[in-house]
Amino acid sequence: MSKYASSAALLASWKKLRSFVEERGGFIDDRVEAGIDSDKGGVPGLIASKDISVGESILTLTTKCLLFGSDDISFDQLTSEPARSRGDLALAYSLVAEGPTKSQISPYIESLPSRVDFKNLLPCFWPSSIRSHQLRGSPLLEEIEGDERKLQHDYDLLSAAGYMTTISIEDFKWALAVVDSRAFEIDHPGKGSSQPCLAPALDLMNHRRPRMTSYSFKPTETKGGNLVEQMTITTLLPASRGCAVDITYGAKGNAQLLQRYGFTLRANTEPDGSCNNTVVVKFQQQTPSSEEGPTRANGNEAHKKEAGAVDGISRETKRLRREDPLQTTAEELGVAGNVPTHSTCAVELRLASESAPKHYVFTPFTKALDACRAILSNAQSVAVDRKDTDRGNEKADCHPGNNTMDDFLRVEAFMMGGCQKDDGDVANDDDDDDDEDEGDDGDNDDNDDENSGGDSDDDEGGDSDGAMLHGLSNTRMVECELSALNLVARTLRTQDSKYEHEHFSVGCSVFGGDPQESGPCEASVVDCARVVRSERTTLRFYACIAELAASVLVLPTDEDSSWLSAAAALFKSADEHAESELNVPCAAGAVGDVSSGGADAETDPLFHTLMPLSVVVKTYLQVKFQVRL
């Protein structure tokens, strides 16, 4: 059971912590206090005891209040470099190492989550069998297992140097979990470099987006005229009495929130409609089967029927495309034998709503396609930057040698312009308006004209004198694109199939005892369900895009009007069946099952407002083949 099961225990700890901060020159506004945050599942948080206005400083911490890493570890004397950063290890060591520092910071240590708290919330503290059961198939499981190996490596390394004589690996694991979930990066005074630190009272504040408060660390003049470095928390939004006063942990996905902080968000989206949840997919050359190529799992049957209509094309193209465009293999194109089996490219995929700028989906799709083009053209590697960046400025990677440079220049122009011009060319406007999504989608709705069966495009087709589908007449380009689309779809479907549907069950029989003591609490099982469902929906969403694009590419291009009608039918069918296709099933009556009315009965609203598949595919056709729709 958590040591903060009662408000009285939490308030007693808060009283000690307030004294600890004030004795070191810090300030905590009387209008805030520790309390139970009922809006976030009953976890401790910072609660407003009175109304607070915008622009008020509610917390100030001097450097004497902050806890920095211990200087006792001589990292240069270790036999090898640790797996974790030196700053994180030194800070964790300062929490558990015996000595005067530990006794001096005891009021702060008492305010931190206990090992039981972490066992309930953080997957890294669960038994491996339970963790595998809840997260099987998710890349998060591999990351957590990697963290476990790093922990063992660093503990053994420090033990060999004599630093862990009185510290168990369980204690060190707890200390690192505190650092991972609560540390801030600031410029250390006197060291001239960014260092992690722990900030008492501040680290009690929970996560909210958009941000409710801001924090700064800078020299501030005291009443005596002296300059001191201090961290200040200022309100950006008003807080009513009884409401939580939060900070933001950043635009993090649910997998990262669960891994580091032990919670997830039901609706983890930004105001512009983009989703913070992501899933990383590793694309690599798959050995083609001697049997017929793989078929799409849960694919739309209408796609397969349309894909079979390939009359009027060459015998070779018929052989390549067969009854399903996604059965085109790299071997049939004569390139598979030249691709090293270790050629792998990692791409991060995310979802977005219909109201979001298209590049949130189009850019990851383009990167996945480019990764597969690179693999199929014998590329040895594709560099992928997985650092946190401003997603509004994402640009598709260019890889010379794949004949896609012009492609990606058009993609970049598309993303920067944000909308299509009437003549079908990609806009090259320099307008960098952050609100481009509204105008963008408005233009797109006018151009899509899905419910008209493509009739509004007849004039464009007539004006082009048959040139509208000129790009699709390049048989070799179409064949190569089909191969890349095939690899994208197969990889995503394969990764989706690795998940199990039994994640969502909960009860003592699963944990082998009381969940509060030996494994995740029920809320954490729901968190796992959210992570898995979001990842699987993302995989299926992009697989559907690739499959729809391939189905459109194999339509006969003899006449613009017939192609437009057939393509419109495909787009309409794909969008109509998208929700059922993207639905991730779970066991009947289990946690996460909508029909059961369980703890997570309400699904993420984003799943019902996803960007239409047709929007992404139409953009792809325009950028890659200059097909105007």
KOLDO-298469 format. One line per 5 residues: for each residue x, y negated, z negated of C-alpha. Coordinates in steps of 0.001 Angstrom, whole numbers, plus 500000, padded with zeros to 6 digits. Layout:
N
X/Y/Z | ...
This chain:
629
500000/500000/500000 | 501227/496496/500778 | 502542/494515/497844 | 500210/491709/498982 | 497022/493744/498663
495667/491022/496373 | 495644/487233/496741 | 496948/486919/493191 | 500172/488766/494025 | 500646/486617/497118
500104/483351/495208 | 502531/484417/492475 | 505194/485084/495093 | 504377/481767/496794 | 504892/479834/493559
508411/481243/493247 | 509145/480546/496888 | 507986/476923/496616 | 510320/476377/493670 | 513149/478044/495620
512678/475597/498523 | 512244/472473/496412 | 515324/473242/494271 | 517366/473136/497482 | 516067/469770/498642
513208/471069/500765 | 509603/469905/500874 | 506302/471800/501136 | 503131/469768/501490 | 500612/470368/498713
497909/470832/501365 | 499338/474201/502454 | 499771/477406/500506 | 500207/481108/501069 | 496988/483025/501590
495321/485889/503424 | 494734/485103/507088 | 491369/486770/507694 | 491389/485845/511389 | 494482/487996/511911
493484/491154/510141 | 494142/490084/506551 | 497898/489537/506807 | 499667/486863/504716 | 499897/483429/506314
500142/479716/505618 | 496664/478344/504898 | 495483/474726/504700 | 494085/474010/501234 | 492864/470601/502457
492219/469036/505861 | 495410/468127/507737 | 495588/465595/510584 | 497696/465606/513737 | 501292/464402/513453
501860/465209/509798 | 505026/466847/508469 | 503961/469757/506301 | 507292/471492/505728 | 510923/470372/505563
513856/472728/505015 | 517415/471545/504441 | 520376/473712/505389 | 520607/474739/501731 | 517163/476318/502112
518157/478303/505187 | 519880/481662/505049 | 522712/482231/507529 | 524741/485341/508231 | 527412/486544/505847
531050/485721/506602 | 532191/488869/504795 | 532238/491056/507910 | 535447/490834/509989 | 534032/491863/513342
537393/491556/515098 | 538725/494302/512840 | 536083/496838/513841 | 537116/499734/516048 | 534608/498738/518760
532069/496055/519578 | 528696/496561/517866 | 525575/497214/519926 | 523614/494410/518260 | 524747/490796/518207
527227/489824/515524 | 524911/487096/514268 | 521996/489509/513725 | 524193/492040/511924 | 525767/489412/509677
522359/487990/508771 | 520925/491427/508007 | 523988/492250/505915 | 523453/489138/503803 | 520012/490445/502789
521203/493777/501414 | 524852/493317/500419 | 525437/493241/496687 | 526843/489990/495369 | 525974/486481/494198
524137/485617/497425 | 521620/488407/496955 | 520752/487306/493427 | 520496/483657/494451 | 517993/484385/497207
515924/486904/495237 | 512765/484691/495252 | 512959/484660/499035 | 513605/488401/499307 | 510552/489034/497118
508429/487104/499640 | 509505/489312/502556 | 507515/492309/503857 | 508251/495555/502060 | 509306/498788/503685
505727/500053/503330 | 504481/496970/505202 | 506867/497723/508042 | 505914/501421/508059 | 502314/500411/508619
503036/497921/511384 | 506322/498467/513249 | 506661/501468/515601 | 510374/501804/514831 | 509425/502877/511271
506916/505522/512349 | 507916/509194/512599 | 509126/509889/516118 | 506318/512407/516733 | 503644/509819/515919
505411/507133/517925 | 505657/509413/520946 | 502010/510358/520606 | 500824/506755/520521 | 503144/505319/523189
503989/508224/525484 | 504575/506964/529000 | 505124/503356/527955 | 508514/501735/528628 | 508199/500402/525076
508865/503892/523733 | 512190/504028/525563 | 513131/500582/524234 | 512364/501575/520643 | 514385/504766/520989
517237/502677/522374 | 517031/500414/519324 | 517262/503482/517109 | 520491/504514/518806 | 521895/500994/518408
521036/501028/514702 | 522840/504320/514151 | 525866/503152/516154 | 526238/499890/514252 | 525634/501473/510870
528319/504093/511543 | 530673/501380/512814 | 530240/499223/509703 | 530361/502269/507429 | 533727/503291/508881
535014/499808/508002 | 533776/500161/504411 | 530892/497690/504514 | 528041/500132/503876 | 529244/501808/500705
526178/500802/498688 | 523778/500254/501612 | 521684/503069/503070 | 520703/503147/506727 | 517058/502718/505646
517949/499507/503808 | 519903/498213/506784 | 517050/499068/509121 | 514668/497071/506914 | 517050/494094/506948
517338/494159/510741 | 513544/494331/511036 | 513346/491184/508890 | 515819/489466/511210 | 514012/490596/514367
510614/489441/513116 | 511524/486245/511272 | 514849/484723/512374 | 515177/481379/514190 | 518059/480342/516437
519545/476955/515524 | 522854/475142/515987 | 524806/476025/512895 | 526266/472897/511237 | 530027/473177/511069
530278/476204/513386 | 529377/474466/516625 | 527361/477395/517974 | 523831/478738/517932 | 523251/481094/515028
520242/483045/513746 | 518916/481999/510366 | 516022/482805/508075 | 513718/479941/507055 | 511821/480511/503795
508134/479490/503864 | 508347/478706/507587 | 508592/482407/508419 | 505293/482952/506633 | 503504/481151/509480
501820/483390/512045 | 501612/483271/515838 | 499176/481229/517903 | 499031/479987/521463 | 498727/477274/522537
501023/475892/519887 | 499518/474268/516811 | 502746/472922/515305 | 506259/472055/516413 | 509555/472407/514626
512791/470511/515032 | 516257/470869/513572 | 518211/467627/513615 | 520018/465114/511392 | 517550/463130/509281
518222/460139/507081 | 517318/460682/503435 | 515966/458060/501020 | 519522/457496/499825 | 520689/456681/503341
522541/459949/503914 | 522225/462044/507069 | 521352/465675/506471 | 520506/468485/508855 | 516991/469703/508229
514205/471634/509880 | 510832/469885/510026 | 507407/471306/510882 | 504892/468834/512338 | 501241/469450/513217
500174/469108/516859 | 496550/470029/516165 | 494350/469277/513142 | 493836/472022/510548 | 490644/472296/508525
490558/473430/504924 | 490756/477213/504741 | 492197/477635/508234 | 495613/479080/509058 | 498429/476752/510038
500473/478601/512674 | 503527/478295/514866 | 504097/480013/518205 | 506482/482896/518775 | 506564/482121/522486
504829/483531/525565 | 505479/487155/524630 | 503653/490218/525872 | 501848/492629/523582 | 504577/495246/523878
507172/492804/522552 | 504798/491483/519886 | 504158/495027/518655 | 507817/496009/518772 | 509112/493005/516846
506184/491692/514801 | 503728/494554/514418 | 500625/493105/516075 | 499035/492501/519477 | 496524/490049/520923
493230/491135/522449 | 493415/488330/525018 | 497084/487516/525568 | 496643/484970/528344 | 497694/481393/528980
495331/478493/529777 | 496269/478732/533464 | 494979/482317/533657 | 498330/484118/533654 | 498842/487097/531372
501818/487395/529035 | 501681/491201/529047 | 504151/492786/531438 | 505423/496211/532394 | 508835/496928/533895
508908/499444/536737 | 512072/501074/538016 | 511875/501759/541722 | 514176/504417/543141 | 514353/506641/546179
512094/509649/545739 | 512913/512862/547534 | 510159/513441/550105 | 508215/516647/549774 | 508258/519223/552549
504477/519255/552200 | 502242/516459/553371 | 502986/513178/551673 | 501383/512287/548360 | 497815/511031/548301
496624/508199/546144 | 495287/509086/542740 | 491783/507697/542331 | 492168/505881/545643 | 489266/504319/547484
487864/506837/549945 | 486788/504031/552257 | 490442/503147/552687 | 491276/506671/553791 | 488512/506735/556394
489570/503422/557868 | 493217/504442/557757 | 492430/507410/559966 | 491253/505206/562826 | 494557/504847/564632
493520/505389/568247 | 495397/503508/570905 | 498837/503612/569297 | 501937/505571/570216 | 502348/509271/569461
505272/508476/567162 | 503259/505918/565248 | 500354/508374/564926 | 502748/510978/563562 | 504141/508501/561072
500840/507173/559883 | 498750/510357/560019 | 495440/510247/558172 | 496683/508069/555293 | 499177/505236/555681
500646/506041/552276 | 501846/509407/553526 | 504578/507745/555547 | 507854/508846/553987 | 511359/507503/554111
512491/510850/555549 | 510181/510407/558527 | 511766/507037/559201 | 515191/508654/559236 | 516622/506723/556301
516085/508909/553246 | 519197/510965/553747 | 521377/507859/553560 | 520025/506518/550267 | 521961/507367/547092
519744/509022/544476 | 521012/506542/541862 | 519814/503495/543784 | 517376/501888/541351 | 515719/498479/541185
513759/497177/538176 | 510838/494791/538634 | 508627/493170/536000 | 504906/493149/536838 | 502159/491051/535248
498443/490470/535667 | 496642/487195/536302 | 493056/486048/536521 | 491293/484819/539616 | 491737/481228/538444
495538/481513/538094 | 498025/480359/540748 | 498507/483239/543210 | 502259/483397/542742 | 501826/485022/539308
500774/488188/541143 | 502192/487621/544612 | 505772/487102/543396 | 506006/490390/541425 | 504367/492247/544336
506895/490735/546742 | 509761/491646/544426 | 508530/495230/544231 | 508302/495398/548014 | 511734/493856/548400
513180/496356/545928 | 511778/499225/547970 | 512965/497673/551242 | 516436/497414/549730 | 516372/501038/548604
515122/502278/551947 | 517788/500276/553788 | 520538/501878/551708 | 520998/498921/549335 | 523136/499873/546369
521503/497588/543838 | 519183/494674/543399 | 519933/492197/540634 | 516878/491473/538535 | 516844/488604/536064
514733/489653/533101 | 515455/486599/531021 | 512555/484498/529790 | 512057/481810/532417 | 509463/479237/533271
507102/481471/535198 | 505740/478463/537028 | 509085/478214/538807 | 509531/481892/539663 | 510912/482525/543125
511165/485770/544998 | 514665/487197/545236 | 516334/487163/548655 | 518452/490104/549683 | 520393/489616/552906
520667/492616/555122 | 517022/493657/554832 | 515779/491292/557544 | 513565/489613/554961 | 515303/486262/554481
512778/484367/556593 | 510067/486288/554785 | 511156/485060/551413 | 511741/481507/552556 | 508102/481518/553552
507190/482999/550190 | 509106/480248/548425 | 507415/477602/550534 | 504073/479203/549770 | 504679/479148/546036
505942/475584/545986 | 503141/474356/548247 | 500434/476179/546370 | 497877/476305/549188 | 497355/477189/552832
496968/474579/555528 | 494068/474754/557951 | 496273/475824/560814 | 497295/478953/558919 | 500871/477885/558286
502302/477955/554802 | 502192/474533/553215 | 505560/472896/552661 | 504316/470081/550455 | 506646/469022/547697
503725/468591/545316 | 504716/470414/542143 | 501451/469858/540325 | 500971/472309/537484 | 497246/472279/538167
497655/473643/541652 | 495683/476754/540729 | 492299/475089/541009 | 492898/473632/544442 | 494731/476751/545497
491915/479103/544666 | 489354/476733/546080 | 491126/476740/549425 | 491481/480465/549225 | 487779/480998/548679
487055/478951/551781 | 489572/480852/553848 | 488733/484326/552542 | 485073/484254/553549 | 484784/487860/552420
480985/488088/552412 | 480738/486941/556009 | 482589/489970/557339 | 485215/487699/558853 | 482822/485811/561139
484251/482467/560171 | 487597/483595/561515 | 486306/484111/565049 | 487119/480589/566070 | 490661/480918/564810
491064/484158/566692 | 489710/482587/569853 | 491926/479532/569593 | 494997/481696/569222 | 494346/483450/572560
494990/486853/570991 | 498096/485674/569118 | 496565/485966/565661 | 497632/489602/565296 | 500883/489206/567174
502975/490050/564095 | 501203/493399/563719 | 502238/494408/567235 | 505817/494895/566033 | 505522/498641/565522
508921/499074/563909 | 508264/496311/561377 | 504885/497814/560529 | 506434/501263/560105 | 509095/499922/557760
506502/498009/555750 | 504364/501146/555459 | 507350/503020/554112 | 508052/500309/551539 | 504384/500081/550550
504331/503857/550197 | 507292/503802/547829 | 505701/501026/545765 | 502376/502867/545439 | 503895/506292/544729
506186/504885/542052 | 503350/503054/540305 | 500976/506019/540479 | 503681/508314/539166 | 504436/506046/536223
500726/505701/535462 | 500346/509484/535364 | 502959/509747/532591 | 500619/508174/530043 | 498364/510362/527943
494738/509610/527127 | 494977/510850/523533 | 496742/507727/522235 | 493566/506258/520867 | 492722/508885/518247
493188/507955/514608 | 492916/509739/511265 | 494958/511451/508603 | 495221/514615/510715 | 497231/512641/513255
499665/511273/510728 | 499990/514368/508563 | 498975/512414/505460 | 497832/509006/504333 | 498359/506577/507250
499240/503827/504777 | 502288/505779/503634 | 503490/507918/506515 | 502576/506143/509706 | 500782/503269/511400
497598/501846/509971 | 494435/501956/512077 | 494999/498421/513356 | 498408/499448/514682 | 496891/502376/516545
494579/499879/518208 | 497666/497776/519007 | 499217/500778/520766 | 495992/501274/522700 | 496096/497669/523864
499691/497977/525035 | 499027/501208/526910 | 495799/499988/528474 | 497377/496740/529680 | 500378/498545/531155
498261/501129/532940 | 495874/498512/534302 | 498871/496560/535611 | 500331/499635/537306 | 497011/500534/538918
496391/496943/539980 | 499641/496699/541950 | 499236/500235/543312 | 495828/499221/544658 | 497359/496154/546295
500002/498271/548036 | 497407/500834/549137 | 495053/498179/550465 | 497866/496483/552378 | 498886/499799/553935
495305/500567/554913 | 495002/497239/556679 | 498297/497700/558532 | 497140/500900/560233 | 493960/499382/561658
494024/499304/565492 | 494967/495860/566784 | 493543/496119/570314 | 490981/493394/569681 | 491089/490607/567143
487351/490719/566475 | 487212/494460/565755 | 490328/494222/563577 | 488817/491335/561622 | 485606/493258/561024
487429/496383/559906 | 489785/494393/557681 | 486890/492475/556119 | 485163/495770/555334 | 488313/497055/553657
488737/493865/551625 | 485128/493894/550497 | 485210/497576/549554 | 488483/497216/547651 | 487270/494238/545626
483907/495864/544863 | 485536/499041/543559 | 488431/497309/541793 | 486948/497377/538302 | 486171/501103/538323
489520/501870/539958 | 491463/499877/537371 | 489561/501192/534359 | 491808/503073/531948 | 489871/505903/530264
490237/506872/526631 | 488823/509681/524534 | 485084/509385/523835 | 484353/507908/520420 | 488018/507067/519803
489530/503780/518767 | 489723/501648/521868 | 486681/503261/523474 | 484158/500581/524385 | 481218/502968/524035
482118/503870/520461 | 481911/500361/519056 | 485235/500989/517353 | 487836/498549/516082 | 488783/497521/519603
485401/497954/521256 | 485665/494641/523074 | 488083/494857/526000 | 490471/492194/527195 | 488355/489659/529123
491121/489408/531705 | 490315/492916/532971 | 486965/491628/534247 | 488331/488471/535883 | 491432/489791/537629
492636/488173/540814 | 490911/489973/543737 | 493085/492490/545557 | 492102/490895/548860 | 493574/487521/547847
497028/489041/547364 | 496899/491192/550509 | 495694/488313/552681 | 498570/486205/551433 | 500971/489066/552159
499657/489405/555724 | 500049/485708/556336 | 503562/485484/554909 | 504928/488713/556400 | 503078/488957/559705
501669/485430/560198 | 498164/486896/560338 | 495661/484134/559685 | 492563/485025/557672
